[in-house]
Amino acid sequence: MTSDRPADLPATALELRSTLTDDGLVTMAIRETDVVAPADDQVVVRVEAAPINPSDLGMMLAGGDASAALRAGDGMRDAVAVPVTEAAVAAQRARLGKPMPVGNEGGGVVVAAGSSSAAQALLGRTVGFLSGNAYAQYRTLHVGQCLAMGDGTDPADAAAAFVNPLTALGMVETMRMEGHTALVHTVGASNLGLMLNRICLDDGVGLVNIVRKPDHVEQLRSLGAQHVVDSSADSFVDDLTDALRATGATIAFDAIGGGDLASILLSRMEKVAGEQAGDFNRYGSDTHKQVYIYGGLDRGPTTLRRDFGMSWGLGGWLLTPFLATIGQDGAERLRRRVADEITTTFASSYGTRLSLAEAVDPEQVARYGRMATGDKALVTPQA
Amino acid sequence: MTSDRPADLPATALELRSTLTDDGLVTMAIRETDVVAPADDQVVVRVEAAPINPSDLGMMLAGGDASAALRAGDGMRDAVAVPVTEAAVAAQRARLGKPMPVGNEGGGVVVAAGSSSAAQALLGRTVGFLSGNAYAQYRTLHVGQCLAMGDGTDPADAAAAFVNPLTALGMVETMRMEGHTALVHTVGASNLGLMLNRICLDDGVGLVNIVRKPDHVEQLRSLGAQHVVDSSADSFVDDLTDALRATGATIAFDAIGGGDLASILLSRMEKVAGEQAGDFNRYGSDTHKQVYIYGGLDRGPTTLRRDFGMSWGLGGWLLTPFLATIGQDGAERLRRRVADEITTTFASSYGTRLSLAEAVDPEQVARYGRMATGDKALVTPQA
């Protein structure tokens, strides 16, 4: 059964889609789509804001070269085309020719609701949502995809309630579940890093923040961070070792992926573990050292020198399977904390706000494609 | 309380020790040591044979260059010196100047036993043992370090009853514990590989054997292996993919360590998983793919291209912590199987037999330092 459609709900609205084609181009285009009336357990959200996270770029740009973005489109609606290598096209045959929805999450106001009490309870409320198609003016969503915010919350503040907050909380949960007592994060000054810093300060968890610029050291220190290490400094490896010794961190979450950072982390953790162990052990220490790669800011290969004994692990870390491991109750506990602390612990900041048209402007695509820390873009589809 | 010392037990005997010094040399030397009378729960084993496993070489050679081995010694007893780089010396400060015992395991006959019934039960029996100091003529050991073999077992057959057999069994156990149904082994034609092949044939477990020479393909095929892939062939990657598809293997055990083999394994497992998944997933398949590095035949860095989604893990695998995870009952079950099948499933073969003096001959050191598959050395300390 479908609920009555409110009179002021538009029949159609704009959305962004990304289409990869055989000729080595991925095209992001604005197009018109139906605004679907809500079923019993659904609501319609007027989307006010949706962040462009690094995790969105894979679907948007298909691994293409954002710096080579070109204006495209049919003269009616704006679009942008980005070149994609043959190898990348081959690896993504399953999406060829299909206009893929984009935008993992967003925030907005519920303007229509289905007949269920859960849906009705959201009417008029500001919500954050996780949908995979957030770059759009309206979205019809299941109530379970929405997280209701306190009265008076700005929808822009609700826009990034899922990916970064749950990832940051998930890192601390993973750390505890796997028996570690402190952790390392390799992009300390990112929105996610700042959230993680606040969580660790609140929860009394040791955190080693790695940043890539001296400015970011100051920024994090001013926010109360105790251990901030600059990977661009000559003293990086020694500074890192000192911070690992001080915190006892034996697990790291790395958003960079490429290069030798994971190798350095494991090696320095092993050095500290070796200092604490007594006897010589030909296989290295018994301390299990773990690095999880959860992003790929550097898409180059990961190089491991394996100078860190035999008790180590490296792996991918992704939010969705993590949430599955903690179950519905665990996830609900984390969601509740996010909603309660959305303007404090889980506040995000943005370097720029983009209308849908600006989001497909080649210059803007090149800018957000760089994923520079502190310059995140927020799409505002009603602008 | 110490048991009576049998009259024919020698007071002293020869052993091998390895000493790393600050001047960048590691010296393996024959020396005389006391033969200790057994305590209640101990036995004295006359050591007849002890294999040189890759896992022994780290302690023996301290990471030095075996091909540059030089004759050393005091004119009384033989010794050999091997150059070690400054970095390797620095990484092993904990053993500097200490004569380290060598030889993880061996086989022999119990010639004296303490008063406990467990010790007395071993008197006169052929045993395999795990001790860390097996390159010696006599060893006084706790009964728990010994595995009694059936009557008539040649002590040489009992010499490799721990490291390879338990490692091979441990791989299959780990595969099951982590929810995989078939596995890959990257040194299929090694003694360990041949054991694993027999275990998998007996237990009906799918096994992909990777070998590095065409000869080894024939050898394994003649031993009943169904999936043998030659990494030196131009068609290696395709052959590997076919074998992964046929077996459904999503876990691999790699003794090579360096280079891009782990990356290729994860990438091809992901390709097969992607063929079986339906929809396009920007993070790759949900299939968890695991590679464990348990050796380092190639000491160079491990390079990961990360073209295998986000559901993956790479880590070190070591026998001792694995045995701890399965507990005493689990370990006893595996040991029982080894003793029962020591001349069949767990049979080893050797390319050469070396007296203690030959084990420190520079030419022999260079030969066993190469760790060539099919050319394993067996030390025979009574020779």
Interface residues (C-beta under 8 A of the other chain):
Chain A: G58 M59 A91 Q92 A94 R95 K98 M100 G257 G258 S263 G274 D279 F280 R282 Y283 D286 I293 Y294 G296 R299 P301 T302 T303 L304 R305 R306 D307 G309 M310 S311 W312 G313 L314 G315 G316 W317 L318 T320 P321
Chain B: G58 M59 A91 Q92 A94 R95 K98 M100 G257 G258 S263 G274 D279 F280 R282 Y283 D286 I293 Y294 G296 R299 P301 T302 T303 L304 R305 R306 D307 G309 M310 S311 W312 G313 L314 G315 G316 W317 L318 T320 P321
